[in-house]
């Protein structure tokens, strides 16, 4: 839900909302916001006209789009705009058609959009499988925790150790390369065409490393991790 709301602005939405549900309560409690959980629950249990945490009854919309997430194929977005979306099954052909680089130099996961504990542990699971098979990342692999709480949790669960032992580099828990705070020493000279993959939410020209020729393709943390091993 957080990712959908975060990316809503990229497709022209001024606001993205999800109704409150019981699924929010464990998260709020686990993040020490019990009082908010109680208040939200009280509002959600109020009569319809007082429940501000769901859509109004009888609300009308200009357009209703229904997505079957169980049938949605993973997509890769970019380069240079988040709304250029390609199904993963079509991506090899699209790369050749557009003469995009067929290899890439860096895979970056995390930042505010995709660094929940669940995101990071799913990526960790892939890294463990790859390590068990004797594989090492072929591209430089970077991990950006989205907050100090996430970083500390990943440290205590040894998730960060899994990444670093596999050759990954843990960056500061800040915006980092997503807003150009990346002292990139691994990549090509400025002006040289190259590609990177990230699970960030922005990929505009020159945004990540100051190189307007760097193509940043956006994907889920799991895809970015897998591609980092494929190179």
N, C-alpha and C positions, 0 to 999 in steps of 0.2 A: 504494500500500500504506500509506503514511504517513497519507493522508487517511482511509482505511478504519479504521485503528487509532485515529486521533484521534477519529473520530466514533463508535466502538464504544460509548463510555461513554454517548452520547446515546440509545442504544437499549437500555440496561440491561446491557451487557457489563462485567464487572469487569476482563477482560483480553482483548485482541485480538492474535493472533499469526499470522505468516506463516512457513512453513518457509524455511530458508536455501536460496538457489539461486545458480547461477553469475552471475546477473544482479546480485547484490549486490556482487560483487568489484570491478568497475570503479568503482562509486560509492565504496566504502570506500577504494580506492587514490587516487581523484581528490580525496578529502577528507583525505588524508594519514593514513589509518588502515590502512596496509599490514599492520601486525602483527596487527590484529584480523581482517583478511581471511585471513591465513595460519592463525590459530588456528581461525577458523570453518570454513575449508576442511578442516582436519585433523579437526575433530569431525564434519563432514558426511560425511567419507570413512570414518569409523569403523564397526564392525559395528553393526547395528541397535540392540542394547541399550545401546550407548554413544553413539549419535547422539541428542543432546538437542535438535537443531535441526530436527526433523521430528516429525510425529505418530507415536505408538507403533503398531506393527503390531497390528492387531486392535482398535484403540481403538473404543469405542462412544459414540455421541452421542445425546442426547435428540431432536435434530432436525437434519436435513441440508437446507440450502437451496441450490439450484443457480441461479446467475445467468448468463445469457448476455449478457456485456457488449456484444457486437457488436449485440445487438437491444434493448439498454436505451435507452429514450428519455430525453433530458435532462429533469431535474426541477428544480423550484423549491420550496424548503422555507420554510415560515413562513406568517404572521408569529407571533412570540412563542413559538415552539417549533421545534426542529430536525426534529421527526418528523412535522410536517404537510406531507406531500409531494404535489405536484401535477405531473403531466406537463406539459411546456411547451405541448403542443397544446391542453390543456384550460384553461390558465391564464387566457386572456382571459375565458372564460365564468365561471370561478370568481371572478375579480375583480369582475365585475358582480353575480353572485349575492350575494356577501358585502359589496357596497358598499365595497370597498377603494379606495384612491386609484388613479386610472388613469394618473397620472404620478408620478415620484419625483424626489427632490432630490439624491441623492448615490449614486455607485457606488464601492465600496471593494474593492480586490483586495489579496491578500497575507496578512500575518499568518503565524502558525506553520503553519496548515493547508495553505494553497495558495500558497506563494511560492517553490517550487523554481525553479531556473533554467529548467527546461522549462516550468513554469507561466507564468512571466513572459515568456518569449520567444514563447510561443503568443499571449499577450495582445498583445505588441508587434507580432506579425505582423498582427493585426486592426487595430491602430492605424495601422500603415503603409498598409494597404489603404484605410482610411477617409481618411487624410490625402491619399493619392494621388487620391481621388475628391473632394477638397475639402470634406470633412466635419469638423465640430468636435463635441465632446461636448455634448449638450444638458443633461446633469446634471453636477454637480461630480464630478470623477474623481480618486480618491485611490489612492495606491500605497504599501503598507507592506511593505518588505523584511523577511523573517523573521529575518534574522541579519546581522551585520556582514560575514560572508563572502559572503552572497548580495548584499548592497548593493554591496560592492566589485566583485564579479564583474559585476553589472549596470552598474556605472559604467564599468568597463573595456571592456565590449562596446558601450557607448553606448546600451544599452537604456533607462536612465533619461533620457537626452537625448531619446529618441523620445517617451517619455511626457510630459515637460515641454514639449517643443516643440508637442505637440498640445493643451496646455492642462491637463495633469494636474498634480497636486501630490504630491510625494514626501514622505511622513511619516517620522518617525524609525523605525529598524529596532527596533521594540519591539512590545509587545502593542497599544498605541495604542487606537483606537476599539473594538477587540474587548472590552476590559475597562473602557470608559468614559473612557479617557485621550484625550479628544477635545474640544478647545476649539472646539466647533462654532459658527462665526460665519456660516455660509451658510444655515442652516436656519430653520424656523419657530419661533415662541415656544413655550416649554415648555407642554405641555398641548394643543398643536395637533396634530391628526392629520396624519401625513405618512408617506411611505414612502422607504426606502433599499434598495439592493441591496448585498450584500457576499459575498465568498468566504470569510468567516470561518467559525468552527465553533459560535458561540453567538449566539442572537438573542432572548434572553429580554427581557421587557418592561423598558424603561428601562436596559438594559445598556450600550448603545453611546454614547448622548449624554445620559443622565439624564432623557430625556423618555419617560414611560410610554406616550405616544401615538404614538411612532415605531415604525412597522412595518418590521422588518428581514427581507427575503427573502433566503435563502441560495441561492447558485448557484455554478457553476464560474467560474474567472477569465475564461474566454472568454465565457460568457453575461453576466457582470456588465459586461465591457468593451463587448460589443455593445449591451446595454441602456443603457449610459451615453450612447451615441450616439443611441439612439432616444428616451431621456427618458421 
